[in-house]
Amino acid sequence: MRVTVRLFARLKDVVGAGELARQVDQTARVETVWRDLVREFPALAPYTSSISGAVNAEYARMDSPVADGDEVAFLPPVSGGDSL
């Protein structure tokens, strides 16, 4: 099945693209999609323990299943900002 992977902030910079199309197995979960990306882009590995995932614009646990046509997004932790 085919999913669209969206990457944000530093993850997008590491991969060199904000959106990728990927083929995944029928039993794929968010974590499966992430592991496949880390295999292809090893520089993503340091983010494994701190990323957040989403499926179709809804935050999702890493063990959440994905379905054909889903959009799977990965977001690094947010830091910084000015306090007022």
N, C-alpha and C positions, 0 to 999 in steps of 0.2 A: 504494500500500500504506500501511498505517497503522502508526505506531510511537508508543510512549509515551516522552516525554522527561522525565527527572527532573533537577532542578537542585538544587544544594546550596549552603549558606552564602551568600556574597555574591551569587552568581548568582540564587539564589531571591529574594533581596531586590530585585534589579534588576527582575526579571520580575514579581514580585508573586505568584508561585505556585511550588510545588515540583514540580508535575507538569502536563504539557501533552500533549494528543493532537495528532499531526500527520500529515498526508498527505505522503508522499514518493514520488519516482519509483522505479521498479524497480531502477535502477542506483545508488541512493543509497548513500553511504558516511557514516561518522561525521562527516567534515568537511562534507559536504553539509547534514546536519541542523544543524550548528553555524552554517554560513553563512546558512541560512534564518532561524535565530533572531536572528542579528546584524542581518539586514535588517529584521526585525520589531521588534527591541529594540536600537537602535544603541548604547545604553549598555553593552552586552555587549562591544563591539569591543575595549576595552583588555585584556580577558582572553584574547584569541585566542592569543597566543604562549605562554601559561602554563597553560592548562587541561589537564586530563586527561579522557579519555573512557573509557566502559565500555559494553559491550553485554551485556545479560543478566547483570549483576553480575560480569563479567570485564573487567579492564582491556583496552582495545583501542586500537590505533593509529588515527590520524585517517583513514587510508586503508582501514580495515576496512569491509567491506560490511555493510549492515543488511538484514534481511528483514522481511516482513510480520509484525506482532505483536511485534517485538523491543522491548525496553526499552533506550533509549539514555540514558546518564547523563553529566552533565558536572560536574566538580569543580574548583573553583579551587585554586590552590596553598595548602598548609597552612603557616601560620607561627605563631610565638609559642609559648606554652606555658612552663611553669616547669621549670627544670632543678633536679634534686634534689642 
